[in-house]
């Protein structure tokens, strides 16, 4: 073979009888064969590769880790749905498969919840007393004539909770709410609950999950009639959230703080308000009026009916006031309570029950 070098380029004239040399790699192999394979090093040359994990995959892993720490176990269900699954949630924008694995499951799933309910049912059939499950996966819908994929996270819990100080009880709405709260806290997202959802959810035990007034999911208990039709005994609490929405609102960095050095001043604040006022609105006013002194604010009681007049309800909050640099005086907490009372009264028309008598100190827990 005749060759000619020009800088880093080498031009080679291949003889006509060497029909086996067609590509650059064939020529390289021929040179190595002539020079000797023993002269080829055993270490590959370094090649730069883009490192790390795509942000979307990393965020899904973060969601999975948070739900596992909340005590749930991950499941993987088939991404298919039946006519009954779609009818249960009123979905009409599903994508039909031309060659389904089973004749019943001929649609791509539009939600994760039917698969979660099926997993709960299988556990019940096998005499598993309780199940707390979650899944992070993809759902499919037809949007304006085009297929669309969305990443979702869902959880479902059912059965009995044993070993608690209150004795044996069933999982309910508040257990699912606790898992969602843990997830939102890990992601650094402020959220609230909106109005009740329709079928197949219980109208008095369901709500929309809101972030800045945008509905990004649902939280609630499955209606008993739907649970009976699924042959699942007891209460089933579920939640479903959009991964992309969580990723948009998640805090880029999370802040950590030391364990408080100074004790809080605890107060119970009970307000009488119109029935349509949400607890999230009251909690926002408490934080705004109390400022940095409000260390925590937790709703612990809701009451409607006698002795309250029709159209009214009572919301009771446990509020902790704390100054991180010194021991807070009781008079300072009283002033913060007065600011909160005025804010809730002016903004939401709420009245502090007893004119302040209900704003009493709480003993340390």
ABEGO torsion letter per residue (X at the ends): XBBBBBEABBBBBBBAABAABABAAAAAAAAAAAAEAAABBABBBBBBBBBEBBAAAAAAAAAAAAAAAAGBBBBBBBABBBAAAAAAAGBAABBBBABBABAABABBBABAAAAAAAAAAAAAAAGBABBBBBBBBBBBBBBGGBBBBBBBBBBBBBEBBBGBAAEBBBBBAAAAAAAAAAAAAAAGBBBBBBBBBBOABBAAABBBBBBGGBBAEBBEBBBAAAAAAAGBBEBBBBBBBBAAAAAAABBABBBBBBBBABBBBBBBBBBBBBAABBAAAAAAAAAAAAEAABABBBBABBBBEOABBBGBBBBBBBBBBBBAABBBBAAAAAAAAAAAAAAAAAAAGBBBBGGGAABBBBBBX
